[in-house]
Amino acid sequence: MSCLFCQIAAGNTPAQILYHDDLVTAFRDIHPQAPTHILIIPNQHLDGVAALAAGHAPLLAALFTTATHLATQEGLAANGYRLVLNQGRDGGQSVFHLHLHLLGGR
C-alpha cells in the first residue's frame, strides 16, 4: 500500500484524525490553505472523481454528510465554508486518492 491517504485511513501513517468510520476518514491538512482545512477521504482507494460510478452513491453521501458534520463541529456552519474536489493534475489534484477539501474560517 503505497498511497499516503490509504495509509492514513488504515492507521499506518500519523495524521490528526477528526473522524473515521467504515466508509470515510477525515483529518487536518498538513499544508492548510485556510484557517480550517480538513481532508475527507474514502477509505477505499479511488484515484479521483473520474473513478466514481453510480454504485459509489453511498460513499459520496458519506463524504458530504461528514463534511457537513465537521463544518458544524468546527464552528463554520453559521458563516459558511467551501467544499472542493480536484480532478487530475491540471485540475489541481496532487494526491491521487479521491479527497474532499473542507475549507473555512476566512
Summary of the structure (lengths in Angstrom):
residues: 106
radius of gyration: 13.0
end to end distance: 36.0
largest distance: 39.1
contacts: 283
relative contact order: 0.24
helix: 31%
strand: 24%
